[in-house]
């Protein structure tokens, strides 16, 4: 597999240090609010990356953190009249609920900053001991100029950064380019921990460096996140980690592109800010996941109602193909697969090959989805006059194999049909049997108005959503 490595600015073959296990760190949410669609994109994209690597036989150790102490969390705690830890617990619980709807698998480890404090303090002390950091009145800063490689990920030079750097009011750092590793407690009610420099809490960047080192080692294979994190967050992670260890921090970096809303930057002031929960009120989680995978992950993607409707329709085509095959698995002939069916099944294998070629090319989910539709088109042709159960099972196994990597078609087709719909289908069947065609037609029309088509086949009635 080749991936576009932000560090080298070119596609490179992804080769883990240890072939037995690839180590992968993905920046997680700061848990002061519900996740929005911009947060959801990296979570879906890199969940798919992990799924694909595992599909190809690569064992992956996947770590995604929770930033559960931060200025935004402290401010939210004051607004809601609860503690910062209660705020974090509330929104971590909400995170798990939201990503479950998007079929995002849990990481192998979900470390929290508040549970890694001793390691963070030791990391900061290590940087001070090496002369890479210094303390001023309880604050600790990283000496950016002492790290010669600063700017190598984002492509910024020290000179370019220096021209825009400022020291904010209240900061006591020696150089405008330096950044905080540890922040002294400002207010008595502010959450803080004891440290060699007094009561305080960690800066944002040091958290990920520490958690990555603790759970994956000093050098990891792959670090992922949104394009917005490339600078300064990921740049600062490199400076801290390599400044302490003297070793390369991450061998590969993958960054997903921005999301716009109706071609405008998402912001609360424009009224176009959407949480995942907002979107799930109108669309199911798989539709949102499909939408987020329908474009090349490195490029920008535009969120709009029209594009969500397109995603919904595309996913329905997949779901209908699944429903057709599951219907045939239940109702197809018991005869063994014919030589003609065996030849057709063998011919379907080319779609797996195309799919793998596209996914191997920097996680090209857009073209991989097109391969799935080509597979569905051929399957529909193969089964239009019925087929053996054995062929239907084999065709479904292939479709299931490819869509599982994308995290799609995970809901059971029968569960997706409401009980009241099944009741109407049964009433229509009874009406047809009694030759009460007026009632049968009325039920058919009622279901059609709800986006459900009934297809009468030699194997029985099939429910198709439109």
C-alpha positions in Angstrom: 0.0 0.0 0.0 1.2 3.5 -0.8 0.2 6.5 1.2 0.8 10.2 0.7 3.3 11.1 3.5 2.8 14.7 4.5 6.4 14.7 5.9 8.0 13.9 2.5 5.2 15.3 0.4 5.0 12.3 -1.8 3.4 8.8 -2.0 5.5 6.2 -0.2 5.1 2.5 0.3 3.7 1.9 3.9 6.1 -0.5 5.6 5.9 -0.9 9.3 9.0 -1.1 11.5 7.9 -4.4 12.8 5.9 -6.5 10.2 4.1 -8.2 13.1 2.3 -4.9 14.1 1.8 -1.4 12.6 1.6 1.3 15.2 -1.0 4.1 14.5 -1.9 7.2 16.5 -4.9 9.4 15.6 -5.6 12.7 17.4 -8.9 12.4 19.2 -11.5 15.1 20.3 -11.2 17.7 23.0 -14.3 16.7 24.9 -16.1 20.0 25.7 -18.9 19.6 23.2 -20.6 17.2 20.8 -18.4 16.2 17.9 -19.2 18.1 14.6 -18.9 16.9 11.0 -15.4 18.3 10.7 -14.3 16.1 13.7 -16.2 13.1 12.1 -14.2 13.1 8.9 -10.8 12.0 10.3 -12.5 9.6 12.7 -14.2 7.9 9.7 -11.3 8.1 7.3 -8.7 6.7 9.6 -11.1 4.0 11.0 -11.4 2.9 7.4 -7.6 3.0 7.0 -7.3 0.7 10.0 -10.0 -1.6 8.7 -8.3 -1.9 5.4 -4.9 -2.6 6.9 -6.4 -5.4 9.0 -8.3 -6.7 5.9 -5.0 -7.0 4.2 -3.6 -9.1 7.1 -1.7 -6.3 8.9 -2.0 -6.3 12.7 -2.6 -2.8 13.9 -2.2 -1.2 17.3 -4.5 1.8 17.1 -4.4 4.6 19.7 -6.8 7.6 19.8 -6.7 10.0 22.7 -9.2 12.1 24.6 -8.1 15.6 25.5 -10.0 15.9 28.8 -8.4 19.0 30.3 -8.3 22.2 28.3 -9.3 25.9 28.5 -12.5 25.1 26.6 -13.4 22.4 29.0 -12.7 24.7 32.0 -14.9 27.4 30.4 -17.7 24.9 29.7 -17.6 23.7 33.3 -18.1 27.2 34.5 -21.0 27.7 32.1 -22.7 24.4 33.2 -21.9 24.7 36.9 -20.2 21.3 37.0 -16.6 20.2 37.3 -14.2 20.0 34.4 -14.0 16.2 34.8 -17.8 16.0 34.8 -17.8 17.9 31.5 -15.2 15.5 30.0 -17.1 12.4 31.2 -20.4 13.8 29.7 -18.9 14.4 26.3 -16.8 11.2 26.1 -20.0 9.3 26.7 -21.6 11.3 23.9 -18.6 10.7 21.6 -19.0 6.9 21.9 -22.7 7.2 21.2 -22.1 9.3 18.0 -19.3 7.3 16.6 -21.2 4.0 17.2 -23.8 5.4 14.7 -21.0 6.0 12.2 -19.8 2.3 12.6 -16.4 3.6 14.0 -14.6 0.8 15.9 -13.1 1.6 19.3 -9.4 2.1 19.4 -7.2 -0.5 21.1 -6.4 2.3 23.7 -8.4 5.5 24.3 -6.0 7.3 26.8 -7.2 10.3 28.7 -4.8 13.2 29.6 -6.0 13.2 33.2 -5.0 9.5 33.5 -1.5 10.2 32.0 -0.4 13.1 34.2 2.7 11.4 35.8 4.0 10.5 32.4 3.4 14.0 31.1 5.3 15.6 34.0 8.2 13.2 33.5 8.2 14.0 29.8 8.4 17.8 30.5 11.1 17.3 33.1 13.1 15.2 30.6 13.0 18.2 28.1 14.1 20.6 30.9 17.0 18.2 31.8 18.1 18.1 28.1 18.1 21.9 27.9 15.1 21.9 25.4 12.7 23.6 27.8 12.7 26.1 30.6 10.5 27.2 33.6 9.3 30.7 34.3 7.0 31.3 37.4 5.4 27.9 37.2 5.0 27.8 33.4 7.3 25.6 31.3 8.1 26.5 27.7 9.7 24.6 24.8 12.8 26.3 23.3 11.7 26.0 19.6 14.9 27.4 18.2 16.9 24.6 19.8 15.2 22.0 17.6 16.8 22.4 14.2 14.1 20.5 12.3 11.2 22.8 13.3 8.9 23.4 10.4 9.7 20.2 8.5 6.2 18.8 8.6 4.3 22.0 7.7 6.9 23.5 5.4 7.3 26.6 7.5 10.8 28.1 8.1 11.8 29.7 11.3 12.1 33.0 9.5 8.5 32.8 8.2 7.2 31.8 11.6 9.2 34.5 13.3 7.6 37.3 11.3 4.1 36.4 12.6 5.1 35.4 16.1 4.0 37.4 19.2 4.1 37.1 22.9 0.6 37.3 24.3 -0.3 39.3 27.4 0.5 37.2 30.5 3.1 35.0 28.8 6.6 35.0 30.1 8.4 33.0 27.4 11.8 34.0 26.2 11.0 33.8 22.5 7.8 34.4 20.6 8.3 31.0 18.9 8.4 29.1 22.1 5.2 27.2 23.2 3.8 26.0 26.5 4.4 22.5 27.9 3.0 23.2 31.3 0.7 26.0 32.5 0.6 27.3 36.0 -2.8 27.4 37.8 -4.4 30.8 37.3 -7.5 30.6 39.4 -8.1 28.7 42.7 -11.1 26.8 41.2 -9.1 25.8 38.0 -8.4 22.1 37.7 -4.7 21.5 38.4 -2.1 18.9 39.4 1.0 19.1 41.6 4.3 19.2 39.7 7.9 20.2 40.3 6.9 23.7 39.0 3.9 24.1 41.2 0.2 23.4 40.7 -0.8 23.5 37.0 -1.8 21.4 33.9 -0.2 20.4 30.7 -0.2 22.3 27.4 -2.1 20.8 24.5 0.8 19.6 22.4 2.7 17.7 25.1 -0.3 15.4 25.7 -0.2 13.6 22.4 3.6 13.2 22.5 3.3 11.6 25.9 0.4 9.3 25.1 1.9 8.2 21.8 5.2 7.4 23.6 3.5 5.6 26.4 1.4 3.2 24.4 3.3 2.9 21.0 6.9 3.7 21.8 9.4 6.5 20.9 9.0 6.0 17.1 5.6 5.1 15.6 4.7 4.0 12.1 1.7 6.3 11.3 0.3 9.5 12.8 -3.0 10.8 11.5 -5.3 13.7 11.9 -7.0 16.6 10.2 -5.2 19.1 8.0 -5.9 21.8 10.6 -3.7 20.0 13.1 -0.6 19.9 10.8 0.6 23.3 12.3 1.2 24.0 15.1 0.0 20.8 16.9 1.7 18.1 14.9 4.8 20.3 14.3 5.1 20.8 18.0 4.6 17.0 18.7 7.6 16.3 16.4 9.7 18.9 18.2 8.9 17.6 21.7 9.2 13.9 20.9 12.4 14.1 18.8 13.8 16.7 21.2 13.5 14.2 24.0 14.4 10.9 22.3 16.7 12.0 19.5 14.8 9.6 17.3 12.2 10.0 14.5 8.8 10.5 16.1 6.5 9.2 13.2 7.7 7.7 10.0 4.5 8.5 8.1 1.9 11.3 8.5 -1.6 11.3 6.9 -3.8 14.4 7.0 -7.4 14.6 5.7 -8.7 17.8 4.1 -11.2 20.4 5.3 -15.0 20.3 5.2 -16.9 23.3 3.9 -20.7 23.7 4.3 -22.5 24.8 1.1 -19.0 26.0 -0.1 -18.4 28.2 3.0 -16.2 27.6 5.9 -18.1 26.0 8.8 -18.6 28.4 11.7 -21.2 29.1 14.4 -21.4 32.8 13.4 -22.6 31.8 9.9 -25.2 29.4 11.3 -23.7 26.5 9.3 -22.2 24.6 12.2 -23.5 21.0 12.3 -22.8 18.4 15.0 -23.0 14.8 14.1 -26.1 14.7 16.4 -27.7 17.4 14.3 -27.2 15.4 11.1 -28.4 12.1 12.7 -31.8 13.6 13.2 -32.3 13.6 9.4 -29.9 10.9 8.1 -28.7 7.7 9.5 -25.0 7.2 10.5 -24.1 5.0 7.6 -25.3 7.7 5.1 -23.0 10.2 6.8 -20.2 7.7 6.7 -20.8 7.0 3.0 -20.7 10.7 2.3 -17.4 11.2 4.2 -15.8 8.4 2.2 -17.2 9.4 -1.2 -14.4 11.9 -1.8 -10.6 11.6 -1.8 -9.6 12.0 1.8 -6.8 14.6 1.3 -9.0 17.0 -0.7 -11.6 19.3 0.7 -15.2 18.0 0.8 -18.3 20.1 0.6 -21.3 19.2 2.9 -24.7 20.1 1.6 -28.2 18.7 1.6 -28.0 17.8 -2.1 -24.8 15.8 -1.5 -26.3 14.1 1.5 -29.3 13.1 -0.6 -26.9 11.7 -3.2 -25.1 9.7 -0.5 -28.4 8.5 0.8 -29.5 7.3 -2.7 -26.1 5.6 -3.2 -26.3 3.7 0.1 -29.9 2.6 -0.7 -28.6 1.0 -3.9 -26.1 -1.0 -1.8 -28.8 -1.9 0.7 -31.1 -3.0 -2.0 -28.4 -5.3 -3.5 -27.9 -6.7 0.0 -31.6 -7.3 0.4 -31.9 -9.0 -3.0 -29.1 -11.4 -2.1 -30.4 -12.1 1.4 -33.8 -12.8 -0.2 -32.3 -15.3 -2.6 -30.3 -16.9 0.2 -33.6 -17.7 1.9 -35.6 -18.4 -1.1 -33.3 -19.5 -3.9 -33.1 -23.0 -5.3 -31.3 -25.7 -3.3 -29.6 -27.1 -6.4 -25.8 -26.9 -6.3 -24.1 -24.0 -8.1 -24.2 -24.7 -11.8 -21.1 -24.4 -14.1 -22.5 -21.2 -15.4 -22.9 -19.8 -11.9 -19.4 -20.9 -11.0 -18.1 -19.0 -14.1 -20.1 -15.9 -13.1 -18.7 -16.1 -9.6 -15.2 -16.3 -10.8 -15.7 -13.3 -13.1 -16.8 -11.3 -10.0 -13.4 -11.6 -8.5 -12.0 -8.9 -10.8 -13.9 -6.3 -8.7 -12.1 -7.3 -5.6 -8.8 -6.9 -7.5 -9.8 -3.4 -8.7 -11.0 -2.5 -5.2 -7.7 -3.5 -3.6 -5.7 -1.6 -6.3 -7.6 1.5 -5.5 -7.4 1.2 -1.7 -3.7 0.5 -2.1 -3.3 3.8 -3.9 -3.5 6.1 -0.9 -6.8 4.9 0.5 -8.8 5.8 -2.6 -12.2 5.2 -1.1 -14.0 7.1 -3.9 -12.9 4.7 -6.6 -13.3 1.7 -4.2 -17.0 2.7 -3.8 -17.3 2.8 -7.6 -15.9 -0.7 -7.7 -18.6 -1.8 -5.3 -21.3 -0.4 -7.6 -19.7 -2.2 -10.6 -19.9 -5.4 -8.6 -23.5 -4.8 -7.7 -24.4 -4.0 -11.3 -23.0 -7.4 -12.4 -24.5 -9.3 -9.5 -28.0 -7.8 -10.3 -27.6 -9.0 -13.9 -26.5 -12.5 -12.7 -29.5 -13.0 -10.4 -32.2 -11.2 -12.3 -33.8 -14.6 -13.2 -33.1 -16.2 -9.9 -30.1 -18.3 -8.8 -29.1 -21.0 -6.4 -28.8 -20.3 -2.7 -25.1 -21.2 -3.0 -24.4 -18.6 -5.6 -26.4 -15.9 -3.7 -24.3 -16.8 -0.5 -21.0 -16.5 -2.4 -22.0 -13.2 -4.1 -23.2 -11.7 -0.8 -19.9 -12.9 0.9 -17.9 -10.9 -1.7 -20.1 -7.8 -1.3 -20.0 -8.1 2.4 -16.2 -8.4 2.4 -15.7 -5.2 0.5 -18.3 -3.1 2.2 -17.2 -4.2 5.7 -13.8 -2.5 5.1 -15.7 0.7 4.3 -17.9 0.3 7.4 -21.0 0.1 5.3 -24.0 -2.3 5.2 -23.4 -3.3 8.8 -27.1 -3.1 9.8 -29.1 -6.3 9.2 -31.4 -5.9 6.3 -34.4 -7.4 8.1 -33.9 -5.3 11.2 -33.9 -2.2 8.9 -37.5 -3.0 7.9 -40.0 -1.6 10.5 -42.5 -4.0 12.1 -45.4 -1.9 10.7 -44.0 -2.3 7.2 -43.7 -6.1 7.6 -47.3 -6.1 8.8 -48.5 -4.2 5.7 -46.5 -6.6 3.5 -48.2 -9.6 5.1 -51.7 -8.0 4.8 -51.0 -7.4 1.1 -49.9 -11.0 0.6 -53.1 -12.1 2.3 -55.2 -9.8 0.1 -53.6 -11.1 -3.1 -54.2 -14.7 -2.0 -57.9 -13.8 -1.4 -57.9 -12.1 -4.8 -58.7 -8.7 -3.1 -56.6 -6.8 -5.6 -58.0 -3.4 -4.6 -56.7 -3.8 -1.1 -53.4 -5.2 -2.3 -52.9 -2.2 -4.6 -53.9 0.2 -1.9 -51.2 -1.2 0.4 -48.7 -1.2 -2.4 -49.3 2.5 -3.1 -49.2 3.3 0.7 -45.8 1.6 0.9 -44.5 3.3 -2.3 -45.4 6.7 -0.7 -43.1 5.7 2.1 -40.2 4.9 -0.3 -40.8 1.2 -0.3 -41.3 -0.9 -3.4 -42.5 -4.5 -3.3 -41.2 -6.8 -6.0 -43.0 -10.1 -6.6 -40.5 -12.7 -7.5 -40.7 -16.5 -8.1 -38.9 -16.8 -4.7 -41.5 -14.6 -2.9 -42.0 -10.9 -2.2 -38.9 -8.7 -1.9 -38.9 -5.4 -0.1 -36.9 -2.7 -1.8 -36.3 0.8 -0.4 -36.0 3.7 -2.9 
